[in-house]
Amino acid sequence: MKKLAIVLVLLMGALAFVPQNTEAGVGIKAGFTLSKLLEKSPVPLPFEWANLPYFTGGLSFGLNLGFVTIQPEVLYMRMGGRYEVDSANSLEYRFDYVQVPVLLKFNIVPAGPIRPFICGGGYGGYLIKATGVMVADGVELPHMDLMDTYEKLDYGVLGGAGLTFKLPGLALTVEGRYNYGLKNLWKDPVEGEFMRNTSIMALVGIGF
């Protein structure tokens, strides 16, 4: 939590020095994620990870330059994956991150009440909790702590598209994104072993 507070202070401090002829703002975002682990191994895996659903939310900071908006964010994200044998037997890897995406948002229509946009950029994430959850014969077993097995830092690229609805005094956004991790999550991988995060996101935001 201390690291998150430092990031928030730095971002808000940076916004205080933007030129006066630009439009800067802050907002809140919340939404739904479908995360999935992509895993490669020198030995064929006996299963394939499926989507792990969860919620996300946080703060966004926008510096509007007209056609382009620079938009850093601070989000709480759950990444990971799920493997389900049947309704009574499953395994989930839950990786909880403080994620800091930095986006370039291209406003296709920079004026008017409805403004479509596309966005792209990169993200960095810090792992705050890693848990393995197994259900056997309908009984949830004691959770496994995976923090010592996986890297704490993650990074990757992301892209998406959405709409901004300009209302008096605020802006409402709806968007979809795709995150693609570039970091090998294994702390001590063997040769040919690789695991990365991916996630599809649906977000709603309110900007001031």
C-alpha positions in Angstrom: 0.0 0.0 0.0 2.9 2.4 0.7 4.2 1.9 -2.9 0.7 2.7 -4.2 0.5 5.9 -2.2 3.9 7.0 -3.5 2.8 6.4 -7.1 -0.4 8.4 -6.6 1.5 11.3 -5.1 4.0 11.4 -8.0 1.2 11.3 -10.6 -0.8 14.1 -9.0 2.3 16.2 -8.5 3.2 15.8 -12.2 -0.2 17.0 -13.2 0.3 20.2 -11.2 3.1 21.2 -13.7 1.2 20.8 -16.9 0.8 23.8 -19.2 -2.3 25.9 -18.5 -3.5 25.7 -22.1 -4.0 21.9 -21.8 -6.8 20.1 -20.2 -5.9 17.8 -17.2 -8.2 15.7 -15.1 -8.6 12.8 -12.8 -11.1 10.0 -12.8 -12.1 6.7 -11.4 -12.4 3.4 -13.3 -14.0 0.1 -12.6 -14.8 -3.0 -14.6 -14.6 -6.7 -15.2 -11.6 -8.8 -16.3 -11.1 -12.2 -17.9 -7.5 -13.2 -17.3 -5.7 -16.2 -18.7 -2.2 -17.6 -18.3 -0.3 -18.5 -21.4 2.2 -21.2 -20.5 4.9 -23.0 -22.4 6.9 -26.0 -21.1 9.6 -28.3 -22.6 7.2 -31.1 -21.4 3.7 -31.0 -22.8 1.2 -29.8 -20.2 -1.6 -32.1 -19.2 -4.1 -29.2 -19.3 -4.7 -25.7 -20.7 -5.5 -22.6 -18.6 -9.0 -21.1 -19.0 -10.3 -17.6 -18.2 -10.3 -16.4 -14.6 -13.1 -13.7 -14.1 -12.7 -10.9 -11.6 -13.2 -7.2 -11.0 -10.8 -4.3 -11.4 -10.8 -0.6 -10.4 -8.6 2.4 -9.6 -7.7 5.9 -10.6 -6.9 7.5 -14.0 -5.1 10.8 -14.8 -5.6 12.4 -18.1 -3.6 15.1 -19.9 -5.7 16.1 -22.9 -3.7 17.6 -25.8 -6.6 17.6 -28.3 -6.2 14.7 -30.7 -4.0 12.8 -28.2 -4.5 12.2 -24.4 -1.7 10.9 -22.2 -3.3 8.8 -19.6 -1.5 7.1 -16.7 -3.6 4.9 -14.3 -3.3 3.0 -11.1 -5.4 -0.1 -11.0 -5.9 -3.1 -8.7 -5.8 -6.1 -11.1 -6.3 -9.8 -10.6 -4.5 -11.9 -13.2 -4.0 -15.6 -13.4 -5.9 -18.5 -14.7 -8.4 -21.3 -14.0 -8.4 -25.0 -14.8 -11.7 -26.9 -14.3 -12.0 -30.6 -14.5 -15.7 -30.5 -13.7 -18.0 -28.6 -11.4 -16.5 -30.2 -8.3 -12.8 -30.1 -9.1 -10.8 -27.1 -10.2 -7.6 -25.1 -9.7 -7.1 -21.4 -9.8 -4.0 -19.3 -9.7 -4.8 -15.8 -8.5 -2.2 -13.1 -9.0 -3.2 -9.8 -7.4 -1.3 -6.7 -8.8 -1.1 -3.0 -8.4 -0.8 -2.2 -12.1 0.3 1.1 -13.6 -0.7 1.4 -17.3 0.5 4.4 -19.3 -1.7 5.0 -22.4 -1.7 7.1 -25.4 -5.3 7.7 -26.2 -6.1 8.9 -29.8 -9.3 10.8 -29.9 -10.8 10.0 -33.4 -13.4 12.8 -32.9 -11.8 15.3 -30.4 -14.9 17.4 -30.0 -18.7 16.8 -29.6 -20.8 14.9 -27.1 -19.7 11.4 -28.2 -16.0 10.9 -28.9 -14.7 7.5 -30.1 -11.0 6.7 -29.3 -8.4 4.0 -29.6 -5.6 3.6 -27.1 -2.3 1.7 -26.7 0.7 1.7 -24.4 2.5 -0.4 -21.8 2.0 -1.4 -18.2 4.0 -2.3 -15.2 2.6 -4.4 -12.3 3.8 -5.2 -8.8 2.6 -8.5 -7.3 1.0 -8.1 -3.8 -0.5 -11.5 -3.5 -0.2 -14.9 -5.3 -2.6 -17.7 -4.2 -3.3 -21.1 -5.5 -6.9 -22.3 -4.8 -7.8 -26.0 -5.4 -11.3 -27.5 -5.1 -11.4 -31.3 -4.8 -14.7 -33.2 -4.7 -16.5 -29.9 -4.0 -14.3 -29.1 -1.0 -12.0 -26.0 -1.1 -8.6 -27.0 0.2 -6.3 -24.7 2.2 -4.9 -22.0 -0.1 -1.4 -22.2 -1.4 1.0 -19.2 -1.0 2.8 -18.9 -4.4 4.7 -15.7 -3.7 8.1 -17.4 -3.6 7.5 -19.1 -6.9 6.6 -16.2 -9.2 8.2 -12.9 -10.0 6.9 -9.8 -8.2 7.3 -7.5 -11.2 5.3 -7.9 -14.4 5.2 -5.8 -17.6 3.6 -5.8 -20.9 1.7 -4.0 -23.7 -2.0 -3.2 -24.0 -4.5 -1.8 -26.5 -8.1 -1.0 -26.8 -10.9 1.2 -28.0 -14.0 2.9 -26.5 -16.3 5.9 -26.4 -16.2 9.1 -24.3 -19.5 10.8 -23.5 -19.1 14.4 -22.6 -21.5 15.6 -20.0 -21.7 18.9 -18.1 -18.7 18.9 -15.7 -17.6 15.3 -16.3 -16.9 12.7 -18.9 -18.2 9.1 -19.0 -16.1 6.5 -20.8 -16.8 2.9 -21.8 -14.0 0.8 -23.3 -12.5 -2.6 -23.9 -8.8 -3.5 -23.6 -6.5 -6.4 -24.1 -3.3 -6.8 -21.9 -0.5 -9.0 -23.1 2.3 -9.8 -20.7 5.9 -9.8 -21.9 7.5 -10.9 -18.6 8.2 -14.6 -17.7 6.4 -15.0 -14.4 8.5 -18.0 -13.3 11.2 -17.0 -10.8 13.6 -19.9 -11.7 12.4 -21.3 -15.0 14.1 -24.2 -16.7 15.1 -23.9 -20.3 12.0 -23.5 -22.5 9.7 -22.8 -19.6 7.6 -19.6 -19.9 4.4 -18.2 -18.3 2.8 -14.9 -19.1 -0.3 -12.9 -18.1 -3.0 -11.9 -20.5 -6.3 -10.3 -19.8 -9.4 -8.9 -21.5 -11.0 -5.9 -19.7 -14.3 -4.1 -19.9 -14.1 -0.7 -18.1 -16.4 2.2 -17.2 -14.9 5.5 -16.1 -15.9 8.8 -14.8 -13.6 11.7 -15.4 -13.6 15.2 -13.8 
